[in-house]
Amino acid sequence: MMIGPPGAGKTMMAKRLPSILPPMSLKEALETTKIHSVAGKLMGKVSLISQRPFRAPHHSVSSVALLGGGAVPQPGEISLAHNGVLFLDELPEFPRHVVEAMRQPLEDRQIHIARAKFSVEFPANFMLVASMNPCPCGFYTHPEKDCTCGTELVEKYLNKISGPLLDRMDLHVEVSPMRFEQMTSNQSQEGSWAIRERVIRGRKMQEKRFEKFPQFHANASMPSPMVKRFCSLDTSSQHLLKKAMDHLKLSARAYDRILKVARTIADLDSASEIASQHVAEAITYRSLDRENWAG
């Protein structure tokens, strides 16, 4: 989840995500191609989809279009984003019942569609990326412009996104607009290709970690028993996480997600063990869990 004022670059960053993800394996490419073929989405003479999907449905999307279904059940956007990215821009503008229906697919990585005489199951192992303004006017967190909404209106706007749904999102990132000096700076920045190389190295560490568990391929898919096995913490890290749990009043699900994120940060750092700085960074990615975030 990215939250920030208009023009801060939330949509741009979401669209760049596929460029830093590791290439699809043959198995992933075949799975993705099958889904798009069933949905009639294969274009031209394409026989195999080799690029990770990026789906960005409009906020007027129906639950059937997002989740799948119909008289003859067809894959929805969450299945078309399988092995790729599903981007929901301006999340509070989506009908609440539509986004809340994603809670089960986010946990199970698949969607079940039942009819009177039969049921079908579509895969839905996607990366959910969402963005939103912090308030109706958009400038609650802006460093220079004043918000005209007031605390109650800000809280009402944020409450359009339920706690259980936010709980299922690994990262809550505040995005600030770039200053003029940053936009005109000639200082070189890290390119997507360099980030992608780091991601690929981290993914290889995960593949080695789960080589005896073929049903899992990444830290995000670990169930709780495996989190305890592969995300052990030293004493200082445990103390740091306990303080965060008590202060933020985090759920058991959020606890597991912080550990998974910390494990991934350590992988990107090529570290075999999770250190306190990895845990501290993972905790900072739970912005919307902070008490009184809206004042």
Sequence and secondary structure as in RCSB ss.txt:
>XXXX:A:sequence
MMIGPPGAGKTMMAKRLPSILPPMSLKEALETTKIHSVAGKLMGKVSLISQRPFRAPHHSVSSVALLGGGAVPQP
GEISLAHNGVLFLDELPEFPRHVVEAMRQPLEDRQIHIARAKFSVEFPANFMLVASMNPCPCGFYTHPEKDCTCG
TELVEKYLNKISGPLLDRMDLHVEVSPMRFEQMTSNQSQEGSWAIRERVIRGRKMQEKRFEKFPQFHANASMPSP
MVKRFCSLDTSSQHLLKKAMDHLKLSARAYDRILKVARTIADLDSASEIASQHVAEAITYRSLDRENWAG
>XXXX:A:secstr
 EE  TTSSHHHHHHHGGGGS    HHHHHHHHHHHHHTT   TT  S  S  EE   TT  HHHHHEETTTTEE
 HHHHTTTSEEEESSGGGS HHHHHTTHHHHHHSEEEEE SS EEEEE   EEEEEE SSSSS TT SSS   S 
HHHHHHHHTTS HHHHHT S BEE     HHHHT       HHHHHHHHHHHHHHHHHHTTT TT  SGGG  HH
HHHHH    HHHHHHHHHHHHHHT  HHHHHHHHHHHHHHHHHTT SS  HHHHHHHHHTBGGGSTTTT 
